[in-house]
């Protein structure tokens, strides 16, 4: 009938007590109890191994109350479970339990690793938000030398994406076209059509770069972590940007030149640095302000009156050198500004007890250390536009005016493109046409300066020779004959 509780209580140290078969019939194993020298009673399941030896497997400490171990009933239940395993054909219970424990540990470890991996993936996704993608794209533009585009993209993202925390702070790869379109639509519904178009363009470019990054070694590895497989912006229709057509008339251009204070006079070392940048941009054929402001002393060759700019516009991976053989007036201004920058650098170097770095001094600068900001120049031209009244204009309108007037002077589209550095792409320009167009640009800029002088004085200049016929020999003196 099995042991009684009183028998277990009365067991002596080292004494074995049998509760009988743990299961039904013979060969089912036996439940045993033994008191240790410390007074504890340990329950065992004894069974016969395949080689005939007996193994007594501890299954727990006996405790009548069950608070600190197994009750008699619980010990019998556990022994019964082991008996069923034994009778199922498993003859080495100890080895079987060890195998099960190892399997449980392996499963537990695998589960922990899965949880850790899931947590890491969640953290990675949390870091690779749309906000982070926007910042990474701006950094990509900056590394590529596209500072103007980087500044514009940063501003658009800051004003129109980041305020939408529910979108900006979600993993970029989890966003769909509907969510992106909602952000763009709000900008468009406020009447900012052009800004909405820019926002769509910049977001599309950011997603496109991240999508290509695993396969394009030129793209930074930080974009790979976004795991972009689909560009949601491609599902959003492009927003046509209304093309500006504003050009200045000769009368407006004369008034504009009049507002560029003291430029061209003997006091070139005055304080009107912004005006200098504007007049040089105009005299040099309507150059982009952002590119002009990046010019350093090392970029100007006074012997040839040549200013070297870097054009990073478009999809070119590296900026293209844009050489400008300046006319006499523009060259004089740049030479004076470069000399002033060098003089200031020598003075600073003496004060700071260091070697001067004249080569990297910005030509267009207020204090000599830092180049003028593009926004500063834009504010100045807005100020002039407001003073003139009439239809407002900006730096792009002045650039458009230059090209329009050059076209009226019958300067060919090819030469205008070389002077203004735009539209120079395609197979022919990239691989076959290796001509530097230096003489042609020099001639056009010399005639353009003369045209501006005529506008300032109010006189007229005839169009004369048609600039751009490739069969004609283009020498500077031939172009200047028109002015005689």
C-alpha positions as CSV (number, residue, x, y, z in Angstrom):
1,X,0.0,0.0,0.0
2,X,3.1,2.2,0.2
3,X,4.7,4.3,2.9
4,X,3.0,6.3,5.5
5,X,4.0,9.8,6.5
6,X,4.9,8.5,10.0
7,X,7.3,6.1,8.5
8,X,9.1,8.9,6.6
9,X,9.2,10.9,9.7
10,X,10.8,8.0,11.7
11,X,13.4,7.2,9.0
12,X,16.9,7.1,10.3
13,X,19.9,8.7,8.7
14,X,21.2,6.7,5.7
15,X,18.1,4.4,5.7
16,X,16.4,3.6,2.4
17,X,12.6,3.3,2.4
18,X,10.6,1.9,-0.6
19,X,7.2,3.1,-1.5
20,X,6.8,0.3,-4.0
21,X,6.5,0.3,-7.8
22,X,6.1,3.8,-9.3
23,X,3.9,2.3,-12.0
24,X,1.7,-0.7,-12.6
25,X,3.5,-4.1,-12.8
26,X,7.0,-5.1,-12.7
27,X,9.7,-3.1,-14.7
28,X,8.0,0.2,-14.0
29,X,10.7,1.5,-11.6
30,X,10.5,2.1,-7.8
31,X,9.9,5.2,-5.7
32,X,12.5,5.4,-2.8
33,X,13.2,7.7,0.0
34,X,16.4,8.2,2.0
35,X,17.3,10.4,5.0
36,X,20.6,12.2,4.7
37,X,23.0,13.0,7.5
38,X,21.6,16.6,7.5
39,X,18.1,15.3,8.3
40,X,16.6,16.0,4.9
41,X,14.5,13.2,3.2
42,X,15.2,12.9,-0.6
43,X,12.9,11.1,-3.0
44,X,14.5,8.9,-5.8
45,X,13.2,7.1,-8.8
46,X,15.2,3.8,-9.2
47,X,15.2,2.0,-12.5
48,X,17.4,-0.6,-14.3
49,X,19.7,0.6,-17.0
50,X,20.2,-1.3,-20.3
51,X,23.4,-2.9,-19.0
52,X,21.7,-4.2,-15.9
53,X,23.0,-1.6,-13.5
54,X,20.5,0.3,-11.3
55,X,20.3,4.1,-11.3
56,X,18.7,6.1,-8.4
57,X,17.6,9.4,-9.9
58,X,16.9,12.2,-7.4
59,X,13.5,13.8,-8.0
60,X,13.2,16.2,-5.1
61,X,13.2,16.8,-1.4
62,X,10.3,15.5,0.7
63,X,8.4,18.1,2.8
64,X,5.2,17.1,4.4
65,X,3.7,20.6,4.1
66,X,4.8,21.0,0.4
67,X,6.2,24.5,1.1
68,X,9.8,23.6,0.8
69,X,9.7,20.4,-1.3
70,X,7.5,17.6,-2.5
71,X,4.7,16.1,-0.5
72,X,4.3,12.3,-0.6
73,X,1.6,12.6,-3.2
74,X,3.6,14.9,-5.3
75,X,6.6,12.6,-5.2
76,X,4.5,9.7,-6.2
77,X,3.1,11.7,-9.1
78,X,6.5,12.7,-10.4
79,X,7.8,9.1,-10.0
80,X,4.7,8.0,-12.0
81,X,5.6,10.3,-14.8
82,X,9.1,9.0,-15.0
83,X,7.8,5.4,-14.9
84,X,5.6,6.1,-17.9
85,X,8.7,7.4,-19.8
86,X,10.7,4.3,-18.7
87,X,7.9,2.0,-19.8
88,X,7.7,3.8,-23.2
89,X,11.1,2.3,-24.0
90,X,13.5,5.0,-22.8
91,X,15.8,3.0,-20.5
92,X,18.3,5.7,-19.5
93,X,16.1,8.3,-17.8
94,X,18.9,10.4,-16.5
95,X,20.4,10.8,-20.0
96,X,16.9,11.5,-21.4
97,X,16.3,14.3,-18.9
98,X,19.7,15.8,-19.6
99,X,19.0,15.8,-23.3
100,X,15.6,17.5,-22.7
101,X,17.3,20.1,-20.5
102,X,19.9,20.8,-23.1
103,X,17.2,21.1,-25.7
104,X,15.3,23.5,-23.5
105,X,18.4,25.6,-23.0
106,X,19.1,25.7,-26.7
107,X,15.5,26.8,-27.4
108,X,15.6,29.4,-24.6
109,X,18.9,30.8,-26.0
110,X,17.4,30.9,-29.5
111,X,14.4,32.7,-28.2
112,X,16.5,35.2,-26.4
113,X,18.6,35.8,-29.5
114,X,15.4,36.2,-31.6
115,X,14.1,38.7,-29.1
116,X,17.4,40.6,-29.1
117,X,17.5,40.6,-32.9
118,X,13.9,41.8,-33.0
119,X,14.8,44.5,-30.5
120,X,17.8,45.6,-32.5
121,X,15.8,45.7,-35.7
122,X,13.2,47.8,-34.0
123,X,15.9,50.2,-32.7
124,X,17.4,50.3,-36.2
125,X,14.1,51.1,-37.7
126,X,13.4,53.7,-35.1
127,X,16.8,55.4,-36.0
128,X,16.1,55.2,-39.7
129,X,13.2,57.5,-39.8
130,X,12.1,59.8,-42.6
131,X,13.7,62.7,-40.6
132,X,17.0,60.8,-40.6
133,X,16.7,60.0,-44.3
134,X,16.1,63.7,-45.0
135,X,19.2,64.6,-43.0
136,X,21.3,61.9,-44.7
137,X,20.2,63.2,-48.1
138,X,21.2,66.8,-47.2
139,X,24.6,65.5,-46.1
140,X,24.9,63.6,-49.4
141,X,24.3,66.9,-51.3
142,X,26.9,68.7,-49.2
143,X,29.5,66.0,-49.7
144,X,28.9,66.3,-53.5
145,X,29.6,70.1,-53.4
146,X,25.9,70.9,-54.1
147,X,25.7,73.5,-51.3
148,X,22.8,75.5,-52.7
149,X,20.7,72.4,-53.2
150,X,21.6,71.1,-49.8
151,X,20.6,74.4,-48.2
152,X,17.3,74.5,-50.1
153,X,16.5,70.8,-49.3
154,X,17.3,71.4,-45.6
155,X,15.0,74.4,-45.5
156,X,12.1,72.6,-47.2
157,X,12.4,69.5,-44.9
158,X,12.7,71.7,-41.8
159,X,9.6,73.7,-42.7
160,X,7.3,71.1,-44.3
161,X,8.3,67.6,-43.2
162,X,9.8,67.8,-39.6
163,X,6.7,69.5,-38.1
164,X,4.7,66.4,-39.0
165,X,6.2,64.2,-36.2
166,X,3.7,61.4,-36.9
167,X,5.3,61.0,-40.4
168,X,8.8,62.4,-39.8
169,X,9.6,60.1,-36.9
170,X,8.3,56.9,-38.4
171,X,10.7,54.5,-40.2
172,X,11.2,55.7,-43.7
173,X,10.6,52.3,-45.3
174,X,7.2,51.9,-43.6
175,X,5.7,55.1,-45.1
176,X,3.5,54.8,-48.1
177,X,2.6,57.1,-51.0
178,X,-0.6,58.3,-49.3
179,X,1.2,59.5,-46.2
180,X,3.9,61.3,-48.2
181,X,1.2,62.8,-50.5
182,X,-0.7,64.2,-47.5
183,X,2.4,66.2,-46.4
184,X,3.0,67.5,-49.9
185,X,-0.7,68.3,-50.4
186,X,-0.8,70.5,-47.3
187,X,2.0,72.6,-48.8
188,X,0.2,72.9,-52.1
189,X,-3.1,73.8,-50.6
190,X,-1.5,76.7,-48.9
191,X,-0.7,78.1,-52.3
192,X,3.0,77.2,-52.3
193,X,3.0,75.4,-55.6
194,X,6.7,75.7,-56.3
195,X,7.6,74.6,-52.7
196,X,5.3,71.6,-53.0
197,X,7.1,70.6,-56.3
198,X,10.5,71.0,-54.6
199,X,9.4,69.0,-51.6
200,X,8.3,66.1,-53.8
201,X,11.5,66.3,-55.8
202,X,13.8,66.3,-52.8
203,X,11.9,63.5,-51.0
204,X,11.9,61.4,-54.2
205,X,15.6,61.9,-54.6
206,X,16.3,61.0,-51.0
207,X,14.3,57.7,-51.3
208,X,15.9,57.0,-54.7
209,X,19.4,57.4,-53.3
210,X,18.6,55.1,-50.3
211,X,17.1,52.5,-52.6
212,X,20.2,52.5,-54.9
213,X,22.7,52.6,-52.0
214,X,23.1,48.8,-51.5
215,X,24.3,48.4,-55.1
216,X,26.0,51.8,-55.8
217,X,29.4,52.0,-54.1
218,X,29.5,55.7,-54.7
219,X,26.7,56.2,-52.3
220,X,27.4,56.3,-48.5
221,X,26.9,53.2,-46.5
222,X,24.7,55.1,-44.0
223,X,21.9,55.0,-46.6
224,X,22.0,51.2,-46.8
225,X,20.6,50.9,-43.2
226,X,17.3,52.5,-44.3
227,X,16.5,49.3,-46.2
228,X,14.4,51.1,-48.8
229,X,13.0,48.7,-51.4
230,X,10.3,51.0,-52.8
231,X,10.2,54.7,-53.5
232,X,6.7,55.9,-52.4
233,X,7.2,59.2,-54.1
234,X,7.2,57.7,-57.6
235,X,3.5,57.0,-57.1
236,X,2.8,60.7,-56.6
237,X,2.3,62.7,-59.8
238,X,5.0,65.4,-60.5
239,X,4.0,68.9,-59.7
240,X,4.7,71.2,-62.7
241,X,6.5,74.3,-61.6
242,X,5.3,77.5,-63.1
243,X,8.2,78.8,-65.2
244,X,9.2,82.4,-64.4
245,X,9.5,84.6,-67.4
246,X,10.5,87.9,-65.7
247,X,13.2,89.8,-67.5
248,X,14.4,93.3,-66.9
249,X,14.1,95.9,-69.7
250,X,17.2,98.0,-70.6
251,X,15.7,100.9,-68.5
252,X,15.2,98.6,-65.5
253,X,18.7,97.2,-65.9
254,X,20.1,100.8,-66.0
255,X,18.2,101.6,-62.8
256,X,19.5,98.3,-61.2
257,X,23.1,99.2,-62.0
258,X,22.5,102.6,-60.5
259,X,21.6,101.1,-57.2
260,X,24.8,99.0,-57.0
261,X,26.5,101.7,-54.9
262,X,30.1,102.9,-55.8
263,X,30.9,99.9,-57.9
264,X,33.5,100.7,-60.5
265,X,34.7,103.8,-58.7
266,X,38.2,104.3,-57.2
267,X,37.0,103.5,-53.7
268,X,36.7,99.7,-54.4
269,X,38.0,98.9,-51.0
270,X,34.8,100.2,-49.3
271,X,32.1,98.2,-47.6
272,X,29.6,97.4,-50.3
273,X,30.7,93.8,-50.6
274,X,27.3,92.5,-51.6
275,X,27.1,95.0,-54.4
276,X,30.4,93.9,-55.7
277,X,29.2,90.3,-55.9
278,X,26.1,91.4,-57.8
279,X,27.9,93.6,-60.3
280,X,30.5,90.9,-60.9
281,X,27.8,88.3,-61.4
282,X,26.2,90.6,-64.0
283,X,29.4,91.6,-65.8
284,X,30.5,88.0,-65.9
285,X,27.5,87.0,-67.9
286,X,24.8,86.3,-65.3
287,X,26.7,83.8,-63.2
288,X,25.0,81.9,-60.4
289,X,25.5,83.7,-57.1
290,X,26.0,80.5,-55.1
291,X,28.9,79.5,-57.3
292,X,30.4,83.0,-57.5
293,X,30.4,83.4,-53.7
294,X,32.5,80.2,-53.3
295,X,35.4,81.8,-55.3
296,X,38.7,82.0,-53.4
297,X,41.8,84.0,-54.2
298,X,43.5,80.9,-55.7
299,X,40.6,80.7,-58.2
300,X,41.5,84.1,-59.8
301,X,44.4,84.4,-62.3
302,X,45.2,88.1,-62.6
303,X,47.5,87.5,-65.6
304,X,44.8,86.1,-67.8
305,X,41.9,87.8,-65.9
306,X,40.4,84.3,-65.5
307,X,38.1,83.3,-62.7
308,X,37.6,79.6,-62.1
309,X,34.2,78.5,-60.6
310,X,32.9,75.1,-59.8
311,X,29.6,74.1,-61.2
312,X,28.0,71.3,-59.3
313,X,24.5,71.7,-60.7
314,X,22.6,68.7,-62.2
315,X,23.4,65.0,-61.6
316,X,27.1,65.2,-62.2
317,X,28.9,63.3,-59.4
318,X,31.7,65.9,-59.2
319,X,31.6,69.6,-59.8
320,X,32.7,70.8,-63.3
321,X,35.3,73.6,-63.6
322,X,33.8,76.7,-65.2
323,X,36.4,79.1,-66.5
324,X,35.4,82.7,-67.0
325,X,37.8,85.0,-68.9
326,X,36.5,88.2,-67.4
327,X,36.1,91.5,-69.2
328,X,38.2,94.5,-68.2
329,X,35.7,95.9,-65.7
330,X,34.9,92.6,-63.9
331,X,38.6,91.7,-63.9
332,X,39.5,95.0,-62.2
333,X,36.9,94.5,-59.5
334,X,37.9,90.9,-58.7
335,X,41.6,91.9,-58.7
336,X,41.0,94.6,-56.2
337,X,38.8,92.3,-54.0
338,X,41.4,89.6,-54.2
339,X,44.1,92.0,-53.2
340,X,42.0,93.2,-50.3
341,X,41.4,89.6,-49.1
342,X,45.2,88.9,-49.2
343,X,46.0,92.1,-47.3
344,X,43.5,91.2,-44.6
345,X,44.8,87.7,-44.3
346,X,48.4,88.9,-43.8
347,X,47.1,91.3,-41.1
348,X,45.2,88.5,-39.3
349,X,48.1,86.1,-39.6
350,X,50.5,88.6,-37.9
351,X,48.0,89.2,-35.1
352,X,47.4,85.5,-34.6
353,X,51.1,84.6,-35.0
354,X,50.7,82.1,-37.8
355,X,51.5,81.6,-41.4
356,X,49.0,83.3,-43.8
357,X,46.7,81.2,-46.0
358,X,46.1,83.7,-48.8
359,X,45.1,81.1,-51.4
360,X,41.9,80.1,-49.6
361,X,40.7,83.6,-48.7
362,X,37.1,84.2,-50.0
363,X,37.1,86.9,-52.6
364,X,33.5,88.1,-51.7
365,X,33.5,88.6,-48.0
366,X,32.6,91.2,-45.4
367,X,35.3,90.4,-42.9
368,X,37.7,88.3,-44.9
369,X,37.3,85.1,-43.1
370,X,33.9,83.8,-44.3
371,X,32.3,84.2,-47.7
372,X,29.2,86.2,-48.1
373,X,26.0,84.2,-47.6
374,X,23.7,83.7,-50.6
375,X,20.8,84.8,-48.5
376,X,22.5,88.1,-47.8
377,X,22.9,88.7,-51.6
378,X,19.3,87.7,-52.2
379,X,18.1,90.2,-49.6
380,X,20.1,93.0,-51.2
381,X,18.6,92.4,-54.7
382,X,15.1,92.3,-53.1
383,X,15.9,95.6,-51.5
384,X,16.9,97.1,-54.9
385,X,13.8,95.5,-56.5
386,X,11.5,97.1,-53.9
387,X,13.2,100.5,-54.4
388,X,12.6,100.4,-58.1
389,X,9.0,99.5,-57.8
390,X,7.2,97.7,-60.6
391,X,7.2,93.9,-60.9
392,X,9.6,92.3,-58.4
393,X,12.7,90.5,-59.6
394,X,15.4,88.3,-58.1
395,X,18.9,87.0,-59.0
396,X,17.4,84.3,-61.3
397,X,15.5,87.0,-63.2
398,X,18.8,89.0,-63.7
399,X,20.4,85.8,-65.0
400,X,17.5,85.3,-67.4
401,X,17.8,88.9,-68.5
402,X,21.4,88.5,-69.4
403,X,20.8,85.4,-71.5
404,X,17.8,87.1,-73.2
405,X,19.8,90.2,-74.1
406,X,22.7,88.0,-75.3
407,X,20.3,86.2,-77.6
408,X,19.1,89.5,-78.9
409,X,22.8,90.3,-79.6
410,X,22.7,87.1,-81.7
411,X,25.1,85.2,-79.4
412,X,24.4,81.5,-80.2
413,X,22.7,79.2,-77.8
414,X,25.9,77.1,-77.6
415,X,28.0,80.0,-76.5
416,X,25.4,81.3,-74.1
417,X,25.4,77.9,-72.5
418,X,29.2,78.0,-72.2
419,X,29.1,81.5,-70.6
420,X,26.2,80.8,-68.2
421,X,27.3,77.2,-67.6
422,X,24.0,75.4,-68.2
423,X,22.7,72.7,-70.4
424,X,26.2,71.4,-71.0
425,X,25.5,67.7,-71.0
426,X,24.8,64.7,-73.2
427,X,27.1,62.3,-75.1
428,X,28.5,65.0,-77.4
429,X,29.5,67.4,-74.6
430,X,30.7,64.7,-72.3
431,X,32.7,62.5,-74.6
432,X,33.4,64.3,-77.8
433,X,33.5,68.0,-77.6
434,X,36.8,68.7,-75.7
435,X,37.1,72.3,-76.9
436,X,37.4,74.7,-73.9
437,X,35.6,77.7,-75.6
438,X,37.9,80.0,-73.8
439,X,38.4,82.5,-76.7
440,X,34.7,82.5,-77.5
441,X,33.7,83.1,-73.9
442,X,36.3,85.9,-73.6
443,X,34.9,87.6,-76.7
444,X,31.3,87.3,-75.6
445,X,32.1,88.7,-72.1
446,X,34.0,91.6,-73.6
447,X,31.2,92.5,-75.8
448,X,28.7,92.0,-73.0
449,X,30.6,94.5,-70.8
450,X,30.4,97.0,-73.6
451,X,26.7,96.4,-73.9
452,X,26.2,97.1,-70.2
453,X,28.2,100.2,-70.5
454,X,26.0,101.3,-73.4
455,X,22.9,100.6,-71.3
456,X,24.3,102.6,-68.3
457,X,25.1,105.6,-70.6
458,X,21.8,105.3,-72.4
459,X,23.5,104.9,-75.9
460,X,22.7,102.1,-78.4
461,X,24.9,99.4,-79.7
462,X,24.2,97.6,-83.0
463,X,23.9,93.8,-83.0
464,X,26.4,93.5,-85.8
465,X,28.0,90.2,-86.4
466,X,26.1,87.1,-85.5
467,X,27.9,85.3,-82.7
468,X,28.0,81.6,-82.9
469,X,28.6,80.6,-86.5
470,X,31.1,77.8,-86.2
471,X,32.6,78.3,-89.6
472,X,33.8,81.8,-88.6
473,X,37.2,82.4,-86.9
474,X,36.4,83.9,-83.5
475,X,39.1,86.4,-82.4
476,X,38.6,88.9,-79.7
477,X,39.6,91.8,-81.9
478,X,37.0,90.9,-84.5
479,X,34.2,91.0,-81.9
480,X,35.4,94.3,-80.4
481,X,35.3,95.9,-83.9
482,X,31.6,96.1,-83.4
483,X,32.2,98.6,-80.6
484,X,34.4,101.0,-82.7
